Amino acid sequence: MFKTALAAALLFAAPAVAQDAPAAGAHDDHAGHGDHAAHAEAQAEAELTIDSPIRDLLANEATAAVLEKHMPGVAQHPARAQFEAMTLKQVQPFSQGMITDAMIEAIDADLKAL
């Protein structure tokens, strides 16, 4: 049910998502800098919060596990490309009630506990 309702709702959100996507190479400023790139990656992982884009949360093993716990199947969602640049709060209005405030609060608490 979660997948079907969210997929249908996100079809209408696709134009807005396209505008939110970062330009190609926007995060490549540390590429080729060896230890600096590793440090930047570690720092970015430490800063993942409920306000991070879903794609960033899913790219990290620990935060992806939190999302999967509360939203089973989100990583394999057929409309993932349409919503992964958005935060959970941004997706919530399109979820037809499938993403609740309580769910977001629980995810937030689990992310803070990492």
Secondary structure, DSSP 8 states (H G I E B T S, - for coil): -HHHHHHHHHHTTHHHHHHHS--TTTT-TTTT-THHHHHHHHHHHHT--TTS-HHHHHHSHHHHHHHHHHSTTGGG-TTHHHHTTS-HHHHGGGTTTSS-HHHHHHHHHHHHH-
